[in-house]
Amino acid sequence: MTTTTTELLLDGSWTAGGAGTYTAVNPSTGQAITEVAAADAQDVDTAVAAATKALHGEWAAVPPTGKGALLNRLADLVERDAETLARLEALELGVPFGFASALFVPNLVGSLRYYAGWADKVNGEVLASASYFGAPTHAYTRREPIGVVAAIVPWNAPLMILGWKLAPALATGNAVIVKPAEDAALSILHLATLVQEAGFPAGTVQVLPGIGAVTGEALAVHPGVHKVSFTGSTETGRRILRNSAVNFKRTTLELGGKSPQVVFEDADLPSAIQGAAMGLFSNQGQVCAAGTRVLVHRDVYDAVLDGLKQAAEAQVVGDPFDPATTMGPLVNGSQRDKVLGYVEKGRAEGATLVTGGSPVDGPGFFVSPAVFAGTNDHTIAREEIFGPVGTVIPFDHDAEAIALANDNDYGLAATVWTTDLGRAHAVSAALQAGAVGVNGWSPLGPQLPWGGLKASGSGRELGYEGILANTEVKTVTIVL
């Protein structure tokens, strides 16, 4: 264990949770790591009261430039402790240490620095306005904090996705209560120690690990929470949306995905195969934007299918701290069993299992990456699996590719592989997805708005959209 605490960060102090503890498990071994404090509804009440006090007190008194300086200070500390944070994510999630070091922690730093730059640029505007019963008027808008924001974070990329929520919320003056996932609290708890070290006022950022049905539910229904930002399953997102309706909370919901990767006959095939494999197998396929439906023009179908088979068989499944490892375990036994169940369902429905899809001998929750040849009607091509299982599907022309890509309940992301610039623009415009990557799977950056359509959720994070999503507009009209 390299984290300094497993308690709640509540009103500036570390404390035990009212709901006792739960066990954090190492997915590589199936063995316990430590006990983590679990917050109850009373802890949520305390956190909301502390956040409200900060929101109207010491945190509110910090000027915009000061808020930016604190975010940059936190980014400095994350860079200092980058190895510790990446190790905690590898330990608790099973993600390869090198992957966490190369993507998750730098993305967190990037989000903190990007929104540090926005902190003193959150402006309203002067409006051209009509007279008021003949008297001239001066009208303008203010962008003000929404208030207390609950950031409910998933287990698959906790530090990175917390950065998407935390940084814009703080830059715009909100107070944030963080609820980590049960399977991924340790790196966020270490980040909480850095929040304290950076000098954020008490109550500005609080971290409440706990069970979703207790802690998350209490945050979603609490009348003192003004916004819920949630990343996770579509089912849980629907429940949060229903709960938030009680007092008209603002919500940002980034939910499931079944993202298509469309490989046209003119694509650079080596790059497309390598990129499509990345979209299938990164983070053990436990990615909301995982490109698990690979739609391939029939002229190059056999080449792409064979290339993905080779890419799957080349994955080194093992210890996330071994530099040779490219794929670690799934996050827990339940997730492993779910993925294996989908593999069996694919075979039962007539999809052809080209390679993989078997549990790996030994301790831990390892599964070999699977590639199917199938159709868009198979369950494995319709439902989010959240594991390293991809389905390769043929098409004959552009219109068919677009129709297949859009024929799904989800609409988070999509990838287009082509060397034809006109086709790239036309197909990107036609795809029903919140983000489209061309000749690159799921490009991410703090400047790029992120979010989905349909069952993939509502609202956007990152970019200037992150500023808009964390502020309310107030109109002021002065009769002169």
C-alpha positions as CSV (number, residue, x, y, z in Angstrom):
1,M,0.0,0.0,0.0
2,T,1.4,3.4,-1.0
3,T,-1.6,5.6,-0.2
4,T,-1.5,7.5,3.0
5,T,-5.1,7.1,4.1
6,T,-8.2,5.0,3.5
7,E,-10.6,7.3,5.4
8,L,-13.0,9.9,4.2
9,L,-11.9,13.5,3.5
10,L,-14.7,15.3,5.2
11,D,-14.7,19.1,5.9
12,G,-10.9,19.2,5.7
13,S,-10.3,16.3,8.1
14,W,-9.8,12.5,7.7
15,T,-12.4,10.5,9.4
16,A,-13.9,7.0,9.6
17,G,-17.0,6.3,7.6
18,G,-20.4,5.9,9.2
19,A,-21.1,2.8,7.1
20,G,-18.0,1.0,8.3
21,T,-15.5,-0.3,5.7
22,Y,-15.4,-2.4,2.6
23,T,-12.5,-4.4,1.1
24,A,-10.4,-3.2,-1.8
25,V,-9.2,-6.2,-3.8
26,N,-6.2,-6.7,-6.1
27,P,-7.7,-8.0,-9.4
28,S,-4.3,-9.6,-10.3
29,T,-4.4,-11.9,-7.3
30,G,-7.9,-11.8,-6.0
31,Q,-6.5,-10.9,-2.6
32,A,-7.4,-8.1,-0.3
33,I,-5.4,-4.9,-0.4
34,T,-6.9,-3.0,2.5
35,E,-10.1,-1.8,4.1
36,V,-11.6,1.4,2.9
37,A,-13.9,3.7,4.8
38,A,-17.5,3.8,3.6
39,A,-19.7,6.9,3.9
40,D,-23.3,6.8,5.0
41,A,-26.1,9.3,4.5
42,Q,-25.1,11.2,7.6
43,D,-21.6,11.7,6.2
44,V,-23.2,13.0,3.0
45,D,-25.2,15.5,5.1
46,T,-22.0,16.6,6.8
47,A,-20.2,17.0,3.5
48,V,-23.0,19.0,1.9
49,A,-23.0,21.3,4.9
50,A,-19.2,21.8,4.7
51,A,-19.4,22.4,0.9
52,T,-22.1,24.9,1.3
53,K,-20.1,26.8,3.9
54,A,-17.0,26.8,1.6
55,L,-19.1,27.9,-1.3
56,H,-20.3,31.0,0.5
57,G,-17.3,31.5,2.6
58,E,-13.5,30.9,2.3
59,W,-13.7,29.3,-1.2
60,A,-15.9,32.1,-2.5
61,A,-13.4,34.6,-1.3
62,V,-10.6,33.2,-3.3
63,P,-10.3,35.4,-6.5
64,P,-10.4,33.7,-9.9
65,T,-6.6,34.1,-10.3
66,G,-6.2,32.4,-7.0
67,K,-8.4,29.5,-8.0
68,G,-6.3,29.1,-11.1
69,A,-3.1,29.1,-9.0
70,L,-4.5,26.4,-6.7
71,L,-5.3,24.2,-9.7
72,N,-1.8,24.7,-11.1
73,R,-0.4,23.9,-7.7
74,L,-2.4,20.7,-7.6
75,A,-1.2,19.8,-11.1
76,D,2.4,20.3,-9.8
77,L,1.8,17.9,-6.9
78,V,0.2,15.3,-9.2
79,E,3.3,15.5,-11.4
80,R,5.5,15.0,-8.4
81,D,3.5,12.0,-7.2
82,A,2.8,10.6,-10.7
83,E,4.5,7.3,-10.1
84,T,2.6,6.7,-6.8
85,L,-0.7,7.6,-8.5
86,A,-0.1,5.3,-11.5
87,R,1.0,2.4,-9.2
88,L,-2.2,2.7,-7.2
89,E,-4.3,2.6,-10.3
90,A,-2.3,-0.5,-11.5
91,L,-2.7,-2.1,-8.1
92,E,-6.4,-1.6,-7.7
93,L,-7.6,-1.7,-11.4
94,G,-5.2,-4.1,-13.0
95,V,-4.4,-1.6,-15.7
96,P,-0.8,-1.9,-16.9
97,F,1.4,0.5,-15.0
98,G,2.9,1.9,-18.2
99,F,-0.6,2.7,-19.5
100,A,-1.7,4.5,-16.4
101,S,1.6,6.4,-16.4
102,A,1.3,7.4,-20.1
103,L,-2.4,8.3,-20.2
104,F,-4.3,8.5,-17.0
105,V,-2.0,10.7,-14.9
106,P,-0.9,13.0,-17.7
107,N,-4.5,13.5,-18.7
108,L,-5.4,14.5,-15.2
109,V,-2.5,17.0,-15.2
110,G,-3.7,18.4,-18.6
111,S,-7.2,18.9,-17.3
112,L,-6.0,20.7,-14.2
113,R,-3.8,23.0,-16.1
114,Y,-6.3,23.7,-18.9
115,Y,-9.0,24.8,-16.5
116,A,-6.5,26.7,-14.4
117,G,-6.2,28.9,-17.4
118,W,-9.9,29.3,-17.6
119,A,-10.4,30.3,-14.0
120,D,-10.1,34.1,-14.6
121,K,-11.8,34.1,-18.0
122,V,-15.3,33.0,-17.0
123,N,-17.1,36.0,-18.2
124,G,-20.6,37.2,-19.0
125,E,-21.5,39.6,-21.8
126,V,-23.2,42.9,-22.3
127,L,-26.5,42.6,-24.1
128,A,-28.3,44.9,-26.6
129,S,-31.6,45.4,-24.8
130,A,-34.9,47.1,-25.4
131,S,-36.1,50.1,-23.4
132,Y,-38.2,49.6,-20.3
133,F,-41.4,51.6,-20.8
134,G,-39.4,54.2,-22.6
135,A,-36.5,54.3,-20.2
136,P,-33.1,53.1,-21.5
137,T,-31.6,50.0,-20.0
138,H,-28.2,48.4,-19.5
139,A,-28.3,44.6,-19.5
140,Y,-25.6,42.0,-19.0
141,T,-25.1,38.4,-17.9
142,R,-23.0,36.8,-15.2
143,R,-21.7,33.2,-15.2
144,E,-22.0,32.0,-11.6
145,P,-21.2,28.6,-9.9
146,I,-24.0,26.1,-9.9
147,G,-23.2,25.3,-6.3
148,V,-22.4,22.0,-4.7
149,V,-21.4,19.4,-7.3
150,A,-21.4,15.7,-6.7
151,A,-18.8,14.0,-8.9
152,I,-19.5,10.3,-9.1
153,V,-16.5,8.6,-10.7
154,P,-16.2,5.2,-12.5
155,W,-13.6,2.5,-11.7
156,N,-12.1,2.1,-15.2
157,A,-10.1,5.4,-15.3
158,P,-10.7,7.1,-12.0
159,L,-8.0,9.8,-12.0
160,M,-8.5,10.8,-15.6
161,I,-12.3,11.0,-15.4
162,L,-12.2,12.8,-12.0
163,G,-10.0,15.4,-13.7
164,W,-12.7,16.0,-16.3
165,K,-15.2,16.8,-13.5
166,L,-13.1,18.3,-10.8
167,A,-11.1,20.8,-12.8
168,P,-13.9,22.8,-14.5
169,A,-16.1,22.7,-11.4
170,L,-13.4,24.2,-9.3
171,A,-12.3,26.7,-12.0
172,T,-15.9,28.1,-12.0
173,G,-16.1,28.3,-8.2
174,N,-18.1,25.3,-7.3
175,A,-17.5,23.0,-4.3
176,V,-17.1,19.4,-5.1
177,I,-18.0,16.2,-3.3
178,V,-16.3,13.2,-4.9
179,K,-17.7,9.7,-4.8
180,P,-15.1,7.1,-6.0
181,A,-16.2,3.7,-7.3
182,E,-15.9,0.9,-4.8
183,D,-13.3,-0.8,-7.0
184,A,-11.2,2.3,-7.4
185,A,-10.9,4.6,-4.4
186,L,-7.2,4.4,-3.6
187,S,-5.7,6.7,-6.2
188,I,-8.4,9.3,-5.6
189,L,-7.8,9.2,-1.9
190,H,-4.1,9.9,-2.6
191,L,-5.2,12.7,-4.8
192,A,-7.2,14.0,-1.9
193,T,-4.1,14.3,0.2
194,L,-2.6,16.5,-2.6
195,V,-5.7,18.7,-2.6
196,Q,-5.0,19.4,1.1
197,E,-1.3,19.9,0.4
198,A,-2.2,22.4,-2.4
199,G,-4.1,24.5,0.1
200,F,-7.7,24.3,-1.0
201,P,-10.0,25.6,1.7
202,A,-11.7,23.0,3.9
203,G,-15.0,21.8,2.3
204,T,-14.0,22.8,-1.2
205,V,-13.1,19.3,-2.2
206,Q,-14.3,16.3,-0.2
207,V,-13.9,12.6,-1.0
208,L,-16.5,10.1,0.2
209,P,-15.8,6.5,-0.7
210,G,-18.6,4.1,-0.2
211,I,-21.2,1.8,-1.7
212,G,-23.1,3.3,-4.6
213,A,-26.5,2.3,-3.3
214,V,-25.8,4.2,-0.1
215,T,-23.4,7.0,-0.7
216,G,-24.2,7.7,-4.4
217,E,-27.9,7.5,-3.8
218,A,-27.7,9.9,-0.9
219,L,-25.8,12.4,-3.1
220,A,-28.3,12.1,-5.9
221,V,-31.3,12.8,-3.7
222,H,-29.8,15.4,-1.4
223,P,-31.5,18.8,-1.7
224,G,-28.3,20.6,-1.0
225,V,-26.5,19.1,-4.0
226,H,-27.1,21.2,-7.0
227,K,-25.5,19.1,-9.7
228,V,-24.5,15.5,-10.3
229,S,-21.8,14.6,-12.7
230,F,-21.8,10.9,-13.3
231,T,-19.8,8.5,-15.5
232,G,-20.9,4.9,-15.5
233,S,-23.5,2.5,-16.6
234,T,-26.6,3.6,-18.5
235,E,-28.8,1.8,-15.9
236,T,-27.3,3.7,-13.0
237,G,-27.4,6.9,-15.0
238,R,-31.2,6.5,-15.5
239,R,-31.6,6.1,-11.8
240,I,-29.6,9.2,-11.0
241,L,-31.6,11.2,-13.5
242,R,-34.8,10.1,-11.9
243,N,-33.5,10.9,-8.4
244,S,-32.2,14.3,-9.5
245,A,-35.5,15.3,-10.9
246,V,-36.9,15.5,-7.3
247,N,-35.3,18.9,-6.8
248,F,-34.3,19.7,-10.4
249,K,-30.6,19.1,-10.1
250,R,-28.4,19.8,-13.1
251,T,-26.9,16.6,-14.4
252,T,-24.0,15.6,-16.7
253,L,-24.3,11.9,-17.6
254,E,-21.6,10.1,-19.6
255,L,-22.9,6.5,-19.8
256,G,-22.3,3.3,-21.8
257,G,-21.1,2.9,-25.3
258,K,-20.9,0.4,-28.2
259,S,-18.7,2.4,-30.5
260,P,-18.3,1.5,-34.1
261,Q,-14.9,1.6,-35.9
262,V,-15.5,1.9,-39.7
263,V,-12.7,0.6,-41.9
264,F,-13.1,1.6,-45.5
265,E,-11.3,-0.1,-48.4
266,D,-9.0,2.9,-48.9
267,A,-7.7,2.9,-45.3
268,D,-4.1,2.6,-44.4
269,L,-4.6,-1.0,-43.3
270,P,-1.6,-1.4,-41.0
271,S,-2.5,1.8,-39.1
272,A,-6.2,0.9,-39.1
273,I,-5.6,-2.6,-37.7
274,Q,-3.2,-1.3,-35.1
275,G,-5.6,1.5,-34.1
276,A,-8.7,-0.8,-34.1
277,A,-6.9,-3.2,-31.9
278,M,-6.1,-0.3,-29.5
279,G,-9.8,0.5,-29.5
280,L,-10.6,-3.1,-28.6
281,F,-8.0,-4.0,-26.0
282,S,-6.9,-0.8,-24.2
283,N,-7.5,-1.0,-20.5
284,Q,-8.7,-4.6,-21.0
285,G,-11.6,-3.3,-23.1
286,Q,-13.0,-1.6,-20.0
287,V,-13.5,1.7,-21.8
288,C,-16.8,3.4,-22.4
289,A,-15.6,4.4,-25.9
290,A,-14.2,1.0,-26.7
291,G,-14.5,0.4,-30.4
292,T,-16.0,-3.1,-30.1
293,R,-18.0,-3.0,-33.4
294,V,-15.4,-3.1,-36.2
295,L,-17.3,-2.5,-39.5
296,V,-15.1,-3.4,-42.4
297,H,-15.5,-3.0,-46.2
298,R,-15.8,-6.5,-47.7
299,D,-12.8,-5.9,-50.0
300,V,-10.5,-5.7,-47.0
301,Y,-12.6,-7.7,-44.5
302,D,-10.4,-10.9,-44.4
303,A,-7.2,-8.8,-44.0
304,V,-8.6,-6.8,-41.1
305,L,-10.1,-9.9,-39.4
306,D,-6.8,-11.7,-39.7
307,G,-4.9,-8.6,-38.5
308,L,-7.1,-8.3,-35.4
309,K,-6.7,-12.0,-34.7
310,Q,-2.9,-11.6,-34.7
311,A,-3.2,-8.4,-32.6
312,A,-5.3,-10.3,-30.0
313,E,-2.9,-13.2,-29.9
314,A,0.1,-10.8,-29.5
315,Q,-1.3,-9.3,-26.3
316,V,0.7,-10.2,-23.2
317,V,-1.8,-10.9,-20.5
318,G,-0.3,-10.7,-17.0
319,D,1.0,-8.8,-14.0
320,P,0.3,-5.0,-14.6
321,F,3.7,-4.2,-13.1
322,D,5.6,-6.3,-15.6
323,P,6.9,-4.0,-18.3
324,A,6.1,-6.7,-20.9
325,T,2.4,-6.8,-20.0
326,T,0.0,-5.2,-22.4
327,M,-3.2,-6.4,-20.8
328,G,-4.0,-6.9,-17.1
329,P,-6.9,-8.5,-15.4
330,L,-10.5,-7.4,-15.4
331,V,-11.5,-5.3,-12.4
332,N,-13.2,-8.1,-10.4
333,G,-14.7,-11.6,-10.6
334,S,-18.1,-10.4,-11.4
335,Q,-16.8,-8.5,-14.4
336,R,-14.8,-11.5,-15.6
337,D,-17.8,-13.7,-15.4
338,K,-19.9,-11.2,-17.3
339,V,-17.4,-11.0,-20.1
340,L,-17.1,-14.8,-20.3
341,G,-20.9,-15.0,-20.4
342,Y,-21.0,-12.7,-23.4
343,V,-18.4,-14.9,-25.2
344,E,-20.6,-17.9,-24.7
345,K,-23.7,-16.0,-25.8
346,G,-21.9,-14.9,-29.0
347,R,-21.0,-18.5,-29.8
348,A,-24.5,-19.7,-29.0
349,E,-26.0,-17.2,-31.4
350,G,-23.8,-18.3,-34.2
351,A,-21.0,-15.7,-34.2
352,T,-17.6,-17.3,-35.1
353,L,-15.1,-17.0,-32.3
354,V,-11.8,-16.4,-34.2
355,T,-9.6,-16.3,-31.2
356,G,-9.5,-15.9,-27.4
357,G,-12.3,-15.5,-25.0
358,S,-11.1,-17.9,-22.3
359,P,-10.2,-17.5,-18.6
360,V,-6.5,-17.5,-18.0
361,D,-5.2,-20.1,-15.5
362,G,-4.0,-18.9,-12.2
363,P,-5.1,-16.3,-9.6
364,G,-6.8,-13.1,-10.6
365,F,-9.5,-12.1,-13.0
366,F,-7.8,-12.6,-16.4
367,V,-9.5,-13.2,-19.7
368,S,-7.7,-13.7,-23.1
369,P,-8.8,-11.0,-25.7
370,A,-11.5,-12.3,-28.0
371,V,-12.3,-11.5,-31.7
372,F,-15.6,-12.6,-33.3
373,A,-16.7,-12.6,-36.9
374,G,-20.4,-11.8,-36.7
375,T,-23.2,-9.5,-37.6
376,N,-24.7,-6.3,-36.2
377,D,-27.7,-8.3,-34.9
378,H,-25.7,-10.5,-32.5
379,T,-26.0,-9.6,-28.8
380,I,-22.2,-9.1,-28.6
381,A,-22.6,-6.4,-31.2
382,R,-25.5,-4.7,-29.5
383,E,-24.8,-4.6,-25.8
384,E,-21.9,-3.1,-23.9
385,I,-19.6,-5.8,-22.7
386,F,-16.9,-3.7,-21.0
387,G,-14.2,-6.3,-21.7
388,P,-11.8,-7.2,-24.5
389,V,-14.3,-8.7,-26.9
390,G,-14.8,-7.3,-30.4
391,T,-17.1,-8.2,-33.3
392,V,-15.9,-7.7,-36.9
393,I,-18.8,-7.1,-39.3
394,P,-18.6,-6.7,-43.1
395,F,-20.3,-4.0,-45.3
396,D,-20.4,-3.2,-49.0
397,H,-20.9,0.5,-49.4
398,D,-20.7,3.8,-47.4
399,A,-24.5,4.1,-46.8
400,E,-24.6,0.6,-45.4
401,A,-21.6,1.3,-43.1
402,I,-23.4,4.4,-41.7
403,A,-26.6,2.6,-41.2
404,L,-24.9,-0.2,-39.3
405,A,-22.9,2.2,-37.2
406,N,-26.0,4.1,-36.2
407,D,-28.1,1.0,-35.6
408,N,-27.5,0.8,-31.9
409,D,-28.9,2.3,-28.7
410,Y,-25.6,4.0,-27.8
411,G,-24.0,7.0,-29.3
412,L,-20.8,7.9,-27.4
413,A,-18.0,7.7,-29.9
414,A,-17.0,6.4,-33.4
415,T,-13.9,6.0,-35.4
416,V,-13.4,6.3,-39.2
417,W,-10.5,4.8,-41.0
418,T,-10.0,6.3,-44.5
419,T,-7.5,8.2,-46.6
420,D,-10.3,10.1,-48.5
421,L,-10.8,13.5,-46.8
422,G,-14.2,14.1,-48.3
423,R,-15.4,10.7,-47.2
424,A,-14.0,11.4,-43.7
425,H,-16.0,14.6,-43.3
426,A,-19.2,13.2,-44.9
427,V,-19.2,10.0,-42.8
428,S,-18.3,11.9,-39.6
429,A,-21.3,14.2,-40.1
430,A,-23.6,11.3,-40.6
431,L,-22.6,9.2,-37.6
432,Q,-24.7,9.5,-34.5
433,A,-22.0,9.9,-31.9
434,G,-20.8,12.6,-29.6
435,A,-17.2,12.3,-30.7
436,V,-15.7,11.0,-34.0
437,G,-12.0,10.2,-34.5
438,V,-10.7,9.9,-38.0
439,N,-7.6,7.7,-38.4
440,G,-7.2,7.6,-34.7
441,W,-9.2,5.8,-32.0
442,S,-10.9,8.1,-29.4
443,P,-8.6,11.1,-29.3
444,L,-8.9,12.7,-25.8
445,G,-7.7,16.1,-24.6
446,P,-9.0,18.7,-22.1
447,Q,-9.7,21.0,-25.1
448,L,-12.1,18.5,-26.7
449,P,-15.7,18.3,-25.5
450,W,-16.7,14.8,-24.5
451,G,-20.1,13.2,-24.1
452,G,-22.7,11.0,-25.8
453,L,-26.1,10.8,-27.5
454,K,-29.0,8.4,-27.0
455,A,-28.3,5.9,-24.2
456,S,-24.8,7.2,-23.9
457,G,-26.0,10.0,-21.8
458,S,-26.5,13.8,-21.9
459,G,-24.4,16.9,-21.5
460,R,-20.7,17.4,-22.2
461,E,-17.5,17.6,-20.2
462,L,-14.1,19.1,-21.2
463,G,-13.4,22.1,-23.5
464,Y,-15.4,25.3,-23.1
465,E,-18.4,23.1,-22.7
466,G,-17.1,22.1,-19.3
467,I,-17.3,25.8,-18.3
468,L,-20.8,26.1,-19.5
469,A,-21.8,22.8,-17.8
470,N,-20.6,24.1,-14.4
471,T,-22.1,27.6,-14.4
472,E,-25.6,29.2,-14.3
473,V,-26.3,32.3,-16.3
474,K,-27.8,35.3,-14.4
475,T,-29.3,38.2,-16.4
476,V,-29.0,41.7,-14.8
477,T,-31.0,44.5,-16.3
478,I,-30.6,48.1,-15.0
479,V,-33.2,50.7,-15.8
480,L,-31.3,53.9,-16.3
